[in-house]
Amino acid sequence: MRGPLRRWIFVGSAAAILMLPVGTPAQVKPGDRITAANAAQVKDLVSPGTYVAVSKGMEIDVVAPQRIDLPPPYYDATEKYAYQVRLSPDRRSLIGYVAGAPFPLLDPNDPDVATKIMWNTQFRPITTDDFDLRFFECHVATFHPGAPGNDMLFSQIGHLAGYSNLGRTEVEPLPADPDFRKTGVWRLAAAYPLISPAEHKGTGGLRYRYWDADRGDDAWIYLARSRRVRRLNEVILTSSPGLSTWDADHSGGFAAKPQEYNYKFLGSRDMLASVHAIHSPAHVCPSDGHVTSCPEDWEMRHLYIVEATPRSERITGLLQSKTIIYVDAEAWYNPYVDSYDRRGQLWKTQIYWLTYRDRPVPDARIAIYPFKRQFVLAASSVDVQTGIATTCYLPGHETPERECWYINMGAVHRDFFTTEAMARAGH
């Protein structure tokens, strides 16, 4: 790193270290394998929901931590623009944001530190411009330690894609798409067409997010059977469709509209996370009944912990009373996210296995970058109350597309994110 930004991040990291509990013992060391039998060793080193998965057989190989650097274009944008960014008077929006990390310097004594952390995750470096995740697969199963579990559902999706009109760092138009000024759309997301299961083949979903804090997301679903596009209520995006335990607001980390939540800073500490995973495709975990991904490398990472609660005046009818979000202080990604039901009981956890390299898979021929960046290799959404989990593999084991991730390559255009394009693909 270079210039003043290096000093900002150094100061921010030093401040974070001061927030660690005094005298916290190191309960694991590189070379340890954590299994259901010794899961208690990591009870305080992972989220409560992740601990449930470990206690049911998800194995962890502890390795030495490695550094994650910001992608150079993202670093340059942060250095260029961060000095001018501030929160709006109502603390719900950003003023002066262009690109990069809005708040590279965080003060634990700042009453707005939780909100600033969450804005950093909204503009995290894993993808800033566009992405196209092609032909990935997901499995729904129940925990059955020591034996293959009950595989309840297999699904495969042609594309999970996103396009940002704001905060662009690598692909023209930079740093913002002119469409942003015309429509106010900040981000577009789409998942279509569904390839499997056969009875829902062709189905898809589409979502628009607006910069206006008072305008909720627009969302549509295309139903292949009836060949109709239907608008969705925003609250439905927090619910799991069918057997899957995923919901749109808790996928890819905490993905709800940030202005619709209040945030509370719960502290900062060193915890285990998988950010340098070595298996691609990710392994199906043999020790928990083929429910999650394991064994895989996990390392000690410095994480911020934030509690998100919905603004009652903005959205009602949500199934979650609160969400606890764990944020990697270098990568700005969520290695795991726990959500709690209306009674305040732990309900679901999302766990992510990431890697950090210059290509998504070792044998990539197209998606190769001049610098290292992050890629998600697997993700699990675990309902800890029922034992049902949905794990997605990126790339999958049975998919025709081997590279899977195309990040900031101009692989998708705004034209992909229309109801007309979704319906055509589903026919």
C-alpha positions in Angstrom: 0.0 0.0 0.0 1.0 3.6 -0.5 0.2 7.1 0.4 -2.2 8.4 3.1 -4.6 5.5 2.7 -2.0 3.2 4.1 -1.9 5.3 7.3 -5.7 5.4 7.5 -6.0 1.7 7.4 -3.1 1.2 9.8 -4.7 3.5 12.3 -8.1 1.8 11.9 -6.6 -1.6 12.4 -4.8 -0.4 15.5 -8.0 1.0 16.9 -9.7 -2.4 16.2 -7.0 -4.2 18.1 -7.7 -2.1 21.1 -11.3 -3.4 21.2 -10.2 -7.0 21.7 -11.1 -8.6 25.1 -8.0 -8.4 27.4 -6.4 -11.8 28.0 -8.5 -13.8 25.4 -6.6 -17.1 25.1 -5.8 -18.6 21.7 -7.9 -21.8 21.7 -6.6 -23.2 18.5 -3.4 -23.2 16.5 -2.4 -24.0 12.9 -2.5 -27.7 12.2 -5.5 -28.4 14.4 -8.5 -30.1 12.9 -11.8 -29.2 14.6 -14.5 -31.9 14.5 -17.7 -32.6 16.3 -15.7 -34.3 19.0 -13.7 -31.2 19.9 -16.1 -28.5 18.6 -16.1 -26.8 22.1 -12.6 -25.4 21.2 -14.1 -23.0 18.7 -17.4 -22.1 20.5 -16.1 -18.6 21.1 -14.2 -18.3 17.8 -17.2 -18.7 15.3 -20.7 -17.4 15.4 -23.3 -19.3 17.4 -24.9 -20.6 14.2 -21.6 -21.7 12.7 -20.8 -23.5 16.0 -24.0 -25.5 15.6 -22.8 -26.6 12.1 -19.4 -27.6 13.6 -21.0 -29.5 16.4 -23.0 -31.5 13.8 -19.9 -32.5 11.9 -18.6 -29.7 9.7 -14.9 -30.0 10.0 -12.4 -27.1 10.2 -8.6 -27.3 9.4 -6.9 -24.4 11.2 -4.1 -22.7 9.2 -1.9 -19.7 9.6 -3.6 -16.4 8.6 -2.7 -14.7 5.4 -3.1 -11.1 4.3 -5.8 -9.9 1.9 -5.0 -6.8 -0.1 -7.5 -4.5 -1.7 -7.7 -4.8 -5.5 -5.6 -2.0 -6.9 -8.4 -0.2 -8.7 -10.5 -0.3 -5.6 -7.6 0.9 -3.5 -7.0 3.9 -5.8 -10.7 4.8 -5.8 -10.7 4.7 -2.0 -7.7 6.9 -1.8 -9.2 9.4 -4.3 -12.7 9.7 -2.9 -13.0 8.6 0.7 -12.0 11.9 2.2 -15.2 13.5 0.9 -17.7 10.9 2.1 -20.0 11.5 5.1 -23.3 10.3 6.5 -26.4 12.2 5.8 -27.9 14.1 8.8 -30.5 11.3 9.4 -27.6 8.7 9.3 -29.4 6.7 6.6 -27.5 7.6 3.4 -24.1 8.7 2.1 -23.2 12.2 0.9 -20.3 12.6 -1.5 -19.8 8.9 -2.3 -18.2 8.1 -5.6 -16.3 4.7 -5.5 -14.1 2.6 -3.2 -14.6 2.1 0.5 -16.6 5.0 2.0 -15.0 4.8 5.4 -11.5 3.3 5.4 -10.8 4.8 8.9 -13.0 3.6 11.7 -13.1 4.9 15.2 -14.6 2.5 17.8 -15.7 5.4 19.9 -17.7 6.9 16.9 -21.4 6.5 17.7 -21.9 5.9 13.9 -19.2 3.2 13.6 -21.7 0.4 13.1 -23.5 2.3 10.3 -20.1 3.0 8.6 -19.0 -0.6 8.8 -22.3 -1.6 7.1 -21.8 1.0 4.3 -18.3 -0.4 3.7 -19.8 -3.9 3.2 -22.3 -2.4 0.7 -19.4 -1.2 -1.4 -17.0 -4.1 -0.6 -14.2 -4.9 -3.0 -15.2 -8.5 -4.0 -17.3 -7.1 -6.8 -17.9 -3.4 -7.6 -19.1 -3.2 -11.2 -20.7 -6.4 -12.4 -20.6 -10.2 -11.9 -22.1 -13.2 -13.6 -22.1 -16.4 -11.6 -22.9 -19.1 -14.2 -24.4 -22.6 -13.8 -24.0 -23.1 -10.0 -25.8 -25.8 -8.0 -27.4 -26.0 -4.6 -28.4 -29.0 -2.5 -30.9 -29.1 0.3 -30.2 -31.8 3.0 -30.5 -32.5 6.7 -27.6 -33.1 9.0 -26.8 -36.8 9.4 -23.3 -37.0 11.0 -21.1 -39.8 9.7 -23.4 -40.8 6.8 -24.9 -39.2 3.7 -27.8 -37.1 4.6 -31.3 -36.9 3.1 -30.8 -34.9 -0.1 -34.2 -33.3 -0.4 -33.7 -31.0 -3.4 -31.1 -30.3 -6.1 -31.3 -27.1 -8.0 -29.2 -25.5 -10.7 -29.4 -21.9 -12.0 -28.1 -20.5 -15.3 -27.1 -17.1 -14.0 -26.9 -15.2 -10.7 -25.8 -11.8 -11.8 -25.4 -8.2 -10.6 -24.7 -4.8 -12.0 -23.8 -1.6 -10.1 -24.6 1.8 -11.4 -22.6 3.4 -8.6 -19.1 2.8 -7.2 -17.6 1.3 -10.4 -13.9 0.8 -10.3 -12.8 -1.4 -13.2 -15.2 -1.5 -16.2 -16.5 1.5 -18.2 -18.6 3.5 -17.6 -16.5 4.7 -14.6 -17.2 5.6 -11.8 -20.9 5.6 -12.4 -23.3 4.5 -15.1 -25.2 7.5 -16.6 -28.4 5.4 -15.9 -28.0 6.2 -12.2 -28.8 9.9 -12.7 -31.9 9.0 -14.8 -33.4 6.3 -12.8 -32.0 6.4 -9.3 -31.3 2.7 -9.5 -28.2 1.9 -7.5 -27.9 -1.8 -8.1 -29.5 -4.5 -10.2 -29.6 -8.3 -9.5 -31.1 -11.2 -11.3 -31.2 -15.0 -11.0 -32.5 -16.9 -14.0 -33.3 -19.2 -15.6 -33.8 -22.1 -13.2 -32.5 -25.2 -14.9 -33.4 -27.7 -12.2 -35.7 -29.0 -10.7 -37.6 -29.7 -14.0 -41.0 -28.7 -12.7 -39.8 -25.1 -12.2 -37.4 -24.9 -15.2 -37.3 -21.4 -16.7 -38.3 -19.6 -13.5 -36.4 -16.5 -12.5 -36.2 -13.5 -10.3 -35.2 -9.8 -10.7 -34.5 -7.0 -8.2 -33.8 -3.3 -8.4 -32.4 -1.3 -5.5 -32.7 2.5 -5.4 -30.4 5.1 -3.9 -33.4 6.9 -2.4 -33.5 5.8 1.2 -37.3 6.0 1.3 -37.9 3.9 -1.8 -38.1 0.2 -1.3 -36.6 -2.4 -3.7 -38.6 -3.4 -6.7 -38.7 -7.2 -7.3 -40.3 -9.5 -9.8 -40.5 -13.2 -10.4 -41.1 -15.0 -13.7 -43.2 -18.2 -13.3 -42.4 -20.5 -16.1 -45.5 -22.6 -15.8 -47.9 -19.8 -16.3 -45.4 -17.7 -18.4 -46.2 -14.7 -16.3 -44.2 -12.0 -14.5 -45.4 -11.1 -11.1 -44.3 -8.3 -8.8 -43.1 -9.3 -5.3 -43.7 -7.5 -2.0 -40.4 -6.4 -0.6 -41.0 -8.3 2.7 -41.1 -11.6 0.7 -37.4 -11.1 0.1 -36.7 -12.0 3.7 -38.5 -15.4 3.4 -37.2 -18.7 2.1 -38.7 -20.0 -1.1 -40.0 -23.6 -0.8 -37.5 -26.0 0.7 -34.5 -23.8 0.3 -33.3 -22.1 3.5 -31.9 -19.1 1.5 -33.7 -15.8 1.3 -32.7 -12.8 -0.9 -32.0 -10.5 2.0 -29.5 -13.0 3.6 -27.6 -14.2 0.6 -24.1 -13.1 -0.2 -23.8 -11.9 3.3 -26.4 -9.4 4.7 -28.1 -8.2 1.5 -31.1 -6.2 2.7 -31.5 -2.6 1.8 -29.2 -0.8 4.3 -31.4 2.2 4.9 -34.2 0.0 6.3 -32.2 -1.1 9.3 -30.7 0.3 12.5 -27.2 -0.8 13.5 -25.5 -1.4 16.8 -21.8 -2.1 17.2 -21.2 -5.1 19.3 -17.4 -5.1 19.3 -14.4 -6.5 17.4 -12.4 -9.7 18.0 -10.3 -12.4 16.3 -12.4 -15.3 15.1 -12.1 -18.1 12.6 -13.2 -17.7 9.0 -12.5 -19.4 5.7 -11.0 -16.9 3.3 -8.2 -18.9 1.7 -10.1 -22.0 0.8 -8.1 -24.5 -1.2 -10.7 -26.9 -2.8 -12.5 -25.9 -6.0 -15.0 -27.3 -6.6 -15.6 -27.1 -2.8 -15.8 -30.5 -1.1 -19.1 -32.0 0.0 -18.6 -32.6 3.7 -18.5 -36.3 4.5 -18.6 -35.9 8.3 -21.9 -34.1 8.6 -23.9 -36.1 6.1 -23.0 -34.1 2.9 -24.7 -31.0 4.2 -22.0 -28.3 4.3 -18.5 -28.0 2.8 -15.5 -29.6 4.6 -12.8 -30.2 5.5 -11.5 -26.8 4.5 -8.9 -24.2 5.7 -10.0 -21.7 8.3 -7.8 -19.0 9.8 -8.0 -16.4 12.5 -9.4 -13.1 11.1 -10.2 -9.8 12.7 -13.9 -9.3 12.6 -16.3 -6.5 13.4 -19.6 -7.6 14.9 -22.8 -5.6 14.1 -26.4 -6.1 15.1 -29.0 -5.1 12.5 -32.6 -4.6 13.5 -35.4 -3.5 11.1 -36.8 0.1 11.3 -40.3 -0.6 12.4 -41.5 2.5 10.6 -40.1 1.2 7.3 -40.8 -2.5 7.1 -43.2 -4.7 9.0 -44.0 -8.4 8.9 -40.3 -9.6 8.8 -39.6 -13.1 10.1 -36.3 -12.0 11.6 -36.2 -9.9 14.8 -32.5 -9.2 14.3 -29.4 -10.2 12.4 -25.9 -10.5 13.8 -23.3 -9.7 11.0 -19.7 -10.6 11.2 -17.5 -8.5 8.9 -13.9 -9.2 7.9 -11.9 -6.1 8.7 -9.6 -6.5 5.6 -12.0 -8.0 3.1 -15.3 -6.3 4.1 -17.1 -9.6 3.5 -19.3 -11.6 5.9 -17.8 -15.0 6.7 -21.0 -15.8 8.5 -24.3 -14.1 9.4 -26.7 -15.3 12.1 -30.4 -14.4 12.1 -32.9 -14.6 14.9 -36.6 -15.3 14.8 -39.4 -13.1 16.2 -39.0 -14.8 19.6 -35.3 -13.8 19.7 -34.2 -17.4 19.2 -31.3 -18.3 16.9 -32.9 -19.3 13.6 -30.5 -19.5 10.6 -26.9 -19.0 9.9 -25.2 -18.3 6.5 -21.6 -19.6 6.2 -19.2 -18.7 3.3 -16.1 -20.3 2.1 -13.9 -17.8 0.1 -10.6 -18.0 -1.6 -8.2 -15.3 -2.6 -6.3 -15.6 -5.9 -6.1 -14.3 -9.5 -8.7 -16.8 -10.9 -11.8 -18.5 -9.6 -10.6 -22.0 -10.4 -7.1 -23.2 -11.0 -7.7 -24.2 -14.6 -9.5 -21.0 -15.6 -8.9 -19.8 -19.2 -11.0 -16.6 -19.3 -11.6 -15.3 -15.8 -8.0 -14.5 -15.0 -7.0 -11.2 -13.4 -3.8 -9.2 -13.1 -4.1 -9.2 -9.3 -5.6 -11.4 -6.6 -9.2 -11.0 -5.6 -11.9 -12.8 -3.6 -14.2 -15.5 -4.9 -16.9 -17.4 -3.0 -16.5 -21.2 -3.5 -19.3 -22.4 -1.4 -22.1 -21.1 0.8 -24.4 -22.7 3.3 -27.7 -21.5 4.8 -28.5 -23.6 7.9 -31.8 -23.6 9.7 -30.5 -24.5 13.2 -34.0 -25.1 14.5 -34.9 -27.8 11.9 -31.4 -29.1 10.9 -32.2 -28.4 7.2 -29.5 -26.7 5.2 -29.0 -25.5 1.7 -25.4 -25.5 0.4 -24.4 -24.0 -3.0 -21.2 -24.9 -4.8 -19.6 -22.2 -7.0 -18.6 -23.9 -9.3 -20.8 -27.0 -8.9 -19.8 -30.6 -9.3 -22.2 -31.3 -12.1 -22.3 -28.0 -14.0 -21.1 -27.5 -17.6 -19.5 -24.1 -16.8 -16.1 -24.7 -15.0 -15.0 -21.1 -14.4 -18.3 -20.1 -12.9 -17.4 -16.6 -11.6 -17.0 -13.6 -14.0 -16.3 -10.5 -11.8 -15.9 -7.0 -13.2 -15.4 -8.2 -16.7 -18.4 -6.6 -18.4 -19.9 -10.1 -18.6 -23.5 -8.7 -18.1 -25.1 -5.5 -19.4 -28.0 -3.6 -17.9 -30.2 -5.1 -20.6 -29.9 -8.5 -18.9 -31.8 -7.0 -15.9 -35.2 -6.6 -17.4 -38.4 -8.6 -17.1 -38.5 -9.0 -20.8 -35.0 -10.6 -20.9 -36.0 -12.9 -17.9 -39.2 -14.0 -19.6 -37.4 -14.7 -22.9 -34.8 -16.9 -21.1 -37.5 -18.8 -19.3 -39.5 -19.7 -22.4 
